[in-house]
Amino acid sequence: MQTDVRSKLIEAFSKADGKFISGQEIAEYIGCSRTAVWKHIEDLRSEGYVLEAVRKKGYQIVSKPEKVTANEIKLGLQTKIFGKSVHYEESVESTQKIAHRLAGDGASEGTLVVAEEQTFGKGRLSRSWHSPKHTGVWMSLILRPNIPFHQAPQLTLLTAVAVVQGIEEATDLMPGIKWPNDILINQKKVTGILTELQAEADRIHSVIIGIGINVNQKNDDFPEDLRQKASSLFIESGQPVSRARLIQHILAKMEQLYQLYLDKGFTPIKILWESYAVSLGKEIKASTLTETLYGKALGITDEGVLLLEDNAGQIHTIYSADIEI
Ligand code: BTN
C-alpha cells in the first residue's frame, strides 16, 4: 500500500477513536473507491492487524501487531509535531546514522527514526549499544532548536525527564535519573540517551536525540556482561509493555517539555530533572577521560553540568563522565 494512503487510512481509524467507521466514510476520507478500501483493509490484516467488519457498521480495529511501524506509532499519537513524520526500518546499523542523513537532507523538526533492531547501536563515550530485534525502543528524534551550542546538553536532560514520565505513564514503574542521562530502575539501567549535533561555528542545524530503551527483554536476552547492570521494563514490572504506546507517551511528554523549554528556558526542566535525580546529595565516583574523582554530587548548573565537591572541599564541574553511586 502506498504510504500516503496508509497514513490516511490509519488517520481515519485514529479519528474514529476505537468506534466503527463505515467503508464509505473511509473511502471519502482517503479519496478512493469502496473496492480500494477493502483491498487496503486486507493489506492491514496481512500485516497483523485484527479488524472486525460488521455489515452496516463498517470496520473497527480490534488489535494491532506488536511492532513499532509508522502506523503503530501514529495511531493514537497525541502530538502536534513530534512523530508526525516517522521513518521506520526493520533493521538498521544505527537510527542515529539515518537521522543524521535525514537532518542533512532537510527533514523537519520532530521527524522520528525508529527501528526494530540495530546492528551497530551507538552508546555514549564510543561504546556500543545492544539493540536486539523487536524487544526494545531504538529511536532518534530530530530537533531544530534556535539555541546556542553550549545549551545543547540541556536537551539531553529534558529528554531524560520525558522518558521517565513516559515510562511512568505506560507502566507502574518509577524510574530515576543518574546524571547525565541514564534511566535506572532498582539501580539497573533501562534507558540510555545519546545527543549528537549538526552545527557550524556557534549555529546548531539540528540536534539528533537517540533514545534506547530496554522494554521486553528477559534476563537471558542480555549478554552476560550486561546482566548485572542492565534491566528491562518487563523484568522490573513483570508485564510486557507495548513499545508503540510507550513511544507515544514519550513523544507527547517530549513535545510538552520542549515547548516549555522554548517558552520559559531551562529552569522548569532543571527542577523536574532534579526531582527524578538519584545521585544528587550522594557520594559518587566520577570517571572522566582524564581523571577519577570522588565526592558529593551537589547538583547541576544551568548548562546541565554536574557539580562535584571533593573531600578537600574543592568544587569540580563535570561535563562528561561515568558515574558510580
Ligand atoms: C548510552 O550509552 O547510554 C546511550 C545509548 C543510546 C542508544 C540509542 S538507541 C537509538 C539511538 N541509535 C543509536 O545507535 N544509539 C541511540
Residues whose N, C-alpha, C, O or C-beta is under 5 A from the ligand:
A	BS01	BTN	S94 T95 Q96 F120 G121 K122 G123 R124 W129 V137 W138 M139 G192 I193 L194 G210 I211 G212
